[in-house]
Amino acid sequence: MGSAESKTKIPADARRLPSVDKVLQSPVGQALRERYGHTVTADAIRDALNAARLERAAIATVADISATASAALELAHKPRLTSVFNLTGTVLHTNLGRAQLADCAIDAAIEAMRNAVALEFDIDSGGRGERDNILRDLLCELTGAEDATVVNNNASAVLLTLNTLAFGRKAIVSRGELIEIGGAFRMPEIMASAGTQLVEVGTTNRTHKSDYLNAIDSETGVVMKVHTSNYRIEGFTAEVPTSEVAAIAREMGVPMVDDLGSGTLIDLAPYGVAPEATVRQAVDAGADVVTFSGDKLLGGPQAGFIVGRKDLIAQLNANPMKRALRADKIRIAAIEATLRLYRKTECLAETLPTYRFLARSEDEIRAAAQRLAPLVGETLGSEYRVTIADCRSQIGSGAMPVETLPSAALAIKPLTEGGRAPELLAESLRQLPKPVIGRIARQTVLLDLRCLKSEADFLANLAAWRSPQVPK
Ligand SMILES: *Cc1c(COP(=O)(O)O)cnc(C)c1O
């Protein structure tokens, strides 16, 4: 917001513009000042006057200028982190913030935000406490591990583990597991940042026990297994199970680390998802350290969990890097409440949004589509055809990369042939007060309704829809 007007010579045709002061004194000006403060409001009024001058508006009233300033201020004060309707069909969408928290976790986080909390304070003795004590018992109970610690996210968990156990030493990993999960998380690069020398063993599709055995030497810090989170190698393949890698590592006297990625605390078969090793199974198989995320299948806030052998977790906690990666009170509160829900796994589909979304049946979702389709069709008008399409939802966040769940979508097809009509429709849906995010397939905008929480909210939001301006 500039204020160069004082130095520019006022052209004759702009003489009828009101002064900044006059607009500030007007009722709307006063209201804006009250809401946004004097400086910001005066700047916005100056900008509106400059714009009117540039447009050579001969007359712009106080009302015109204050309306322009008001619109600009409202836009500038809209939160950048807007909530959206995730109708992409990806339940744990990394770009849309992954897991939505359970109500009890939200309440716990709010309580912690609002109050002083016993974060590192021992209520019994009145002395200093340990923030890791808050979650240790729950994590050990739910995973069967001896000890546990919590950091910022799973990338941090892997970094801290490697830096602590294999700094200046070698980490042995199968070539089939050298993952990139997007962005800056590529296993070879994480290893380099941790000061660990990566030793690749086996081939892309086949790795054998002997590959691990031959690679381990006196400079080995850890043997590592990494969950192949966003791909699957199929065909002529061989992978050494965790229990056998762990046995080899134990025999050779080096710790075995298992990066589970998403990590799940329960068997997902009842949700129609193929079985995947739980954290407890990885611990039982003999992994010395297991790392996993808080905001993937676990359904909590962003966090990284490290569970495993007591002596190794103690080493991790003693690393100065731990201080830089630790979780804050808000997240610890939300994690505690989320983990407690796992004591009653039979209720997870009601208590935890992630499981509620996964548990929704195809029939239930299609029924929602049938209710919504005619109403959405009415709002969008005769230029679009709204039908119900079968589709498949993904779990997302690298949890079970090729696993999908049957679902139903609103399929919105612009009747104008070709061109950018589907993109323009998708854009107009993103411009709604609460942006609606879908996906485009075959010239059709698909809105997968698996993660739609309220049909009424969706329709009320859609009422503000404006037909996209099709360029000529
Ligand atoms: C997702 C994932 C990570 C990173 O976890 P964040 O919680 O996103 O930091 C690391 N390893 C694997 C195998 C993953 O799937």
The ligand as an SDF file (V2000), in Angstrom:
LIG
                    3D

 15 15  0  0  0  0  0  0  0  0999 V2000
    5.5820  -40.3840    5.0790 C   0  0  0  0  0  0  0  0  0  0  0  0
    6.8620  -41.0830    5.2760 C   0  0  0  0  0  0  0  0  0  0  0  0
    7.9520  -40.4480    5.8930 C   0  0  0  0  0  0  0  0  0  0  0  0
    7.8910  -39.0220    6.3350 C   0  0  0  0  0  0  0  0  0  0  0  0
    6.9300  -38.8210    7.3080 O   0  0  0  0  0  0  0  0  0  0  0  0
    6.4290  -37.3460    7.6800 P   0  0  0  0  0  0  0  0  0  0  0  0
    5.5660  -37.5710    8.8700 O   0  0  0  0  0  0  0  0  0  0  0  0
    5.7060  -36.8580    6.4720 O   0  0  0  0  0  0  0  0  0  0  0  0
    7.6290  -36.5360    7.9850 O   0  0  0  0  0  0  0  0  0  0  0  0
    9.1060  -41.1620    6.0680 C   0  0  0  0  0  0  0  0  0  0  0  0
    9.2100  -42.4340    5.6530 N   0  0  0  0  0  0  0  0  0  0  0  0
    8.1910  -43.0780    5.0450 C   0  0  0  0  0  0  0  0  0  0  0  0
    8.3890  -44.4870    4.6210 C   0  0  0  0  0  0  0  0  0  0  0  0
    6.9900  -42.4300    4.8360 C   0  0  0  0  0  0  0  0  0  0  0  0
    5.9750  -43.0470    4.2370 O   0  0  0  0  0  0  0  0  0  0  0  0
  1  2  1  0
  2  3  1  0
  2 14  2  0
  3  4  1  0
  3 10  2  0
  4  5  1  0
  5  6  1  0
  6  7  2  0
  6  8  1  0
  6  9  1  0
 10 11  1  0
 11 12  2  0
 12 13  1  0
 12 14  1  0
 14 15  1  0
M  END
$$$$
